């Protein structure tokens, strides 16, 4: 168990809601979704050149594009425009009259938008078009004509984290698999790279925007071209019972943690065998609920039976942006809450034991994993309420994280605070790489030393 590890982006694993063709009646809602979903997108911000976004005009432009796309592209939705995907099929043979008409309409719409843009916006749009086209041509060449292009994938902000994007993209990939066609896309958002990587997409190249623009004073925008080969895409191992942990599940999941870790050897040692009462359980439940609420947006959070069992994972990320002040504040909040759970601030003896653990844990982690820990998946918390143990829930949740690690070719690690769980983790591919012994030199601890383990699972590469 590791309540504090990881400060890297997010990813979620999701179930499959019903996917439907976008209807004309849902176009305006879908255009609103597209506008809202790209609020804060680096590329959108760059193209706007510090000018305020015009909601009505932009939504109307999205609506026109969708109306034009519906007859010629694959335009799918979930819940009548709450989430949508637009994919352009591979271009075979001569273009039809309707294709030529659509191209004319798209060019006409582009000219209107261009005419209304400022001089700086025009310059940035031209730069973006030229660089992205060159990137695509250099990387894919003529193959691009035989591929499916995902030009838009968006989910309304208040519906994100429910699996809609996963279901839509999975449908497009399945369509490509059926036709034997690969899928490619562009993304300018770092957090989306991991999401697409979980489907087998790889970054084949990138282009940089704004690096030579004296009017642009922020970090350059990196647009990545990602490409997925259907015959090489591993299968994501998520059972029907495994769904994203949502806010509605958090209180139950917090109770699951309290009961599952009631007799955890490491916690008993850190808490100096503190007697469990209604009030201590309530404090723990509130603290864990707060931690889980934060993790919902920062980590991979999955559950079975609405919180009866859950897992929290943190994906390793090699290229990390400078951390924002708010991220550091959130880290301090999490550490403070974890300190409450571990009784780090209560008695002198408890403070001493927590300091002992912190020192030995960091030393073991550095010795066993070193710098590679930054590029590894971490299984932070895995818990099942006692009444549901033995039903395979923990194994299903762990397999879901393991499959993500396999797809992205990353090793996984965890800290097992109960040596009795070693066999379970061994069955799922984890091996012990370091041990931490607590209480062996503490005369105040009258029981046997507590042994915890750092365990690693190497990725299972697909061939």
N, C-alpha and C positions, 0 to 999 in steps of 0.2 A: 504494500500500500504506500502511495506517495501522493500526499495532498498538495504538495507545493511545486512539483517538477513541471517544467515546460512553460514557455511564454510565446509559443509559436502558433501560427494560424490554424485554422479551423477547418474542419471538414465534417460532414455529417453523412451517415448512411441511412438510407431511406427505403421505405416500402413503395409499392407501385399503385398510385391512384389511377382512376380511369382516364385514359387519353382519348380525346375526340378531335375531329376536324374543327377548325375555327369557323364559326358561322358568321355571316354578315352582321347579324344582330349583336354579336359580341365584340365587334371590331373596336368600338370606342373604349370599352373596358380594357381590352388588350393593349390599346395605345397608351392608356393611363398607366397600366402595369409597366410597359416599356419605359415610359418617362420616369416613373418613380424608382424602378429597379436600377437605373443607371445614374442616379443621384450620387455624386462623389466618385464616379468612375474616372480614373486618371486621363484616359483618352478624351472623354467627353469634356472634362474640365479644360484640357489643353485646347481643344477645338473652339471652345467658347471664348477663350482669350480674355478672361476676367470680366466678360460681359454677363449680365444676369440672364439666366435661362428664361425663356418665354414659354410658360407652361401651355397656354392655349395653342399657340402657333406650333410648338413642337409636337404636342399630342395630335394636332390635325395632320401634321406631316407624317407621323407614324401611321395614322389611320389611312391616309392615302396610300402609303407604301404597302400596308397590309391588304388593302383592297386590290392593289395591283398584283401582289404576290399570290393571293389565294388561287387564281386560276392556273398558275404555272409552277408554283413551288409547293413544297410539303409544309403546310402551316397547321400545326397541332396545338391543342390547348388542354388545360385541366381547369375544371370549374368555370367554364364560360369566360375565359380571358384572365383569370387569376394568375396563370402561368402560361407561357407560350414558347414555341420554338419555330423558327423558320429555317428550312434547309432547301438549298437549291440543288436539284438533281444533276447528275452527270450530263454533259452536253454531247449527245450522239447525233451524227448526221446533220442535215440542213435544219436551220431554224424554221419553225412554222410561222405563219402570218401573225398568230396571237403572240408568239414570242417576240417578234419584231415590234409589234404594237406596244407590248409591255416595256421593252427596252426604250422605246421612244418616250413613253410616259415617265419612266424613271429618269431619263436624261432631262426631260422638261421640268420635272419636280426638282432635280438637282440644280438646274439653271435658276429657277425661282429662288431657292434657298441661297444660292451663291450670290444672286443679285442683292439680296437683303442683308448680306453679311458685311461686317466692317472690313477695312483693308487688312488688318492683322488677322482676322478670321479667315479671309480668303488665302492669305499667305500660308497659314498653318494647314488649311484644308488641302491646298495644292501639295505641300510638303508631305502630308500624310498619304494622299492618294499615290504619289509617285514612289515613296519609299515602300509602302505596303505592296504595291503592284510589283515592284522590283524584287522584293523579298520572296513573294509567291512564285514569280517566274524563275528566280535563281534556284530556289529550293525544289520546286515541283516540276518546272518545265512544262512539257506537253501533257504530262500525266494528269495535270489539273482538270483536263477535259473529261477524264474518266472517273472523277471523284465527286463525292457529295460535299457541299460546302454548308456548314452551319453558320448562317449569317446573323442569327439572333437567338438568344436563349435568355429568358427573363422570368422572374417570379416576383409578385408583389411583395414588398418588404415585410408586411405583417403575416405573410404566408410562407416565408422562407423557413427552412429547417423541417419541412414536412414531407420531403421526398418528391416534390413536383418536378424540379429540375432533373433529378435522377431518372424519373419515369419517362420524361420527354426525351432526354438524350438517349436512354436505352432503346426507345422505340426507333429513333433514327439509326442507331447503330445496328439494330436487328434488321432494319430495312436494307442497310448497306450489306450486311452479311448475306442476306437472301440473294442479292444481286451480284455478290462478289466485288463490291465497290468499297473502297476506303473512304474515310470521312476526314475532313480537315477543317480547321477553324483558326481564328485569330483571337487573342486575348491580351489585354493590357493590364490585367489585375493579377497580382502575384498570388493571392489566395485562391484564385480559380485554377491555377496551374495544377495544384494537388488534386482538386476535384476532377479535372479532366484526366489527370494521370491515373486516377482510380479506374478509368474505363480503358486503359491501355494506350492513351495518347502520349506521344513523346514530343518534346520541343525540338524541332528540326532547325530552327533559325530564329533570329530576331532582328528588329530594326529599332533605331533610337530616334525619338522625336524631340525637338527642342534643344538639342545639345549645342547647336550653333545659332541659336536665336537670341540676340541680345535683349529682346523684349520679354523673354521668358526667364523668370528668376527662381524657379523651383527645380526639383530633381527632374532630369530628363525622363520622358515616358518611354517605357520599353514595350513594344508590341511583339508578341511571340506568335510564331506559326506552329501549331500543334497538329499532329497527324497520327491517325490510328489505323493500323492494318487489321482488318477483321479476322484474318486467319491466325493472327498471333496474339489476339487479345485474351488474356486469362479470364476465367470466370470468377465473379465475385461470390463468395460463399456466405450468403445471408439467408437464413431460413425465414419462412413466413411469420414466425413469432417475433423475430428481431425487428424492432422499429426504433426510430429516433426517440431519445428521451426528451420529453417536452415539459414546459413549465407546469402543466397540470399534473405531471407525474412526480415532481420534485419532492413534495412533502412525504409521499409514500416511500420514495427511494431513500430519503433521509432516514426514515424509520427502519428501512431494510438495513442500512449501514449500521445503525445503532445496535440492532439485534445481531447482525452477522458478526460484528467485531466485539461483542460483549466480552468474550473470553480470549481475545487475541493476546498471545504472549507478550508481544512488544508493547501493546498499550497497557497491559497490566504492569509491566516493568516501569514504563514512563510515568504512569499515574501512581506508582507506589502502592499498588493493590487497593486503590481507592474503592470504598464501598459504593455500589451502584444504587442510586435512589431515583425516585420519580423526577426530582429536580435536576440531577446530573444528566439523566437521559434527555430531559427537555432541552437543556443547554446544548448538549451534543446534537440533537436533532435540528435545532434552529441553526447552529453553526454549519452543519453539513448542508442544510437546505440553502443557506447563503452561498456556500462554496459551489454547489451544483448549479445554482442560478447563474453564477459568473461563467462556469465551465460550459454551459449550454451554447454560448456564443464564441467560445475560444477553443474548445476541444471537440473531439469526436465523442458523442454521448449517445449510447444505445441502451435499450431496455427490453425486457420481456415481461408481459403482464403488468404494464403500466407502473413499473417501479418495483415489482416483486424481486427482480434481479436487474442489475445494471452494470455497465462498464464505462469507464472514462479513459480515453486514450489521447495522447499528445503526439502528433506527427513531427518528426524531425525535419528541419528545413535548413538547407545549406546557405542560401542567399537570404539573409535577414536584414530588413530595413532598420534604420536607426529607431530605437524605441522611443515612443512618445511619452511625455510626462504622465498622461493618464494611465499608460500601461504600467509604469513604475508604481503609481498609486494603487492600482488594482493588485499588483503583486504583493504590496505591503498589506493590503486588506486580507488577501488569501493567507499570507503567512501569519497574520494576527489571528485569524479564525482557526487555522491549523494549530496554533499555539494554545488556543482555548481547548481544543479537542484533546491535545496531548498533555494538558495541564502544565504548560510551560511556565506559567506565571503565578503558580499557587504557592507551594512550599519551597523551601531551600533545597530539600532533597529532590523534589521533582525537577527543579531547575537544573540541578547537577546531573540528573539522569538524562534529561533532554540534551544538555550540552555534550555529554558522553556520546549519545547516539549521533548527534550532528557531526561531531568530529570523526567518529569511526565510519559513518556512512559516506561522508565526502571522500575520505581517504580510500575506502574500498572502491567507490565509483571511479575515482581517478585512476587507481591502480588497474582495475579490471577493464575499463572501457576507454579511458582517456578522452581525447578530443572527438572520437567518433560518436560519442553519445549525442552530440548535437544533430547528427544525421540519422538517428535511430528513432523508431517508434517507441513510445513509453506507455506501458499499461499502468495507468496511475491508480485506479481503483477498480476492483471487481468484487461485487457482493451479491449474495442471494439470501433472502430471508430464510430462517431455519426451516419453516414449514414447507418451503419449495425446494429445498436442497435434495439432490439425487434425481432430479427430473431432466438434467441435461441443459439447464438454462445457462449456467456459467460457461459450459463448453461451447454452446452456440454463440454466445457473446464474444468469447475469446477467439473463436474461429473467424468471426466477422472481422475483427481487427487484424488477425493474422493474414487473411486474404488481401486486405488492403496493403499490408506490408509486402506481400508477395508481388502484387501488381506493380508497386512502385520500387520493387527490388531493394527494400530496406530491411535491415535487421531490427528485431524488437527486443526490448528489455523490460524487466519488472523487478520490483523489490518485494519478496515474499516475507511477510512478517510472522508467518506461522509455518514452521518446518514441516508440519503434517500435510501441508498442501503441495509439497515437492512432487509427489507422484502424479498428482493431477496436472501440474504444469509440464512434467516430463512427457505425459501422454500427448500434449499439444505442441511438443517440439522444443521446449525450453530446457536448457542445461545450466547447471550452477557454475558461475565463473568467479564468485567471491562469497565469503561468509563474514558476517558481522556478529561478534560475540558480545553480549551486554551483561553486565553484572558480575563478570568473572573476578573483578578486583574491587567489588563494592561490598564492604563488610555489613552494610545495612540491608543487603538483599540476601535473604535466608534460603532461597530456593536455588535450583540448578540454573546455571547461566542460560540466558535466552539467545538462541541462535537464529538469525535471520539471513536470508540469502538474496544475492543479486543473480538473476537468471537471464539468459540470452537465447533467442531463437534466430537462426540465420534464415534468410528468405529462401523459399522454394521456387527456384527459377523455372519458368515454363519453356518448353522446347516445342 
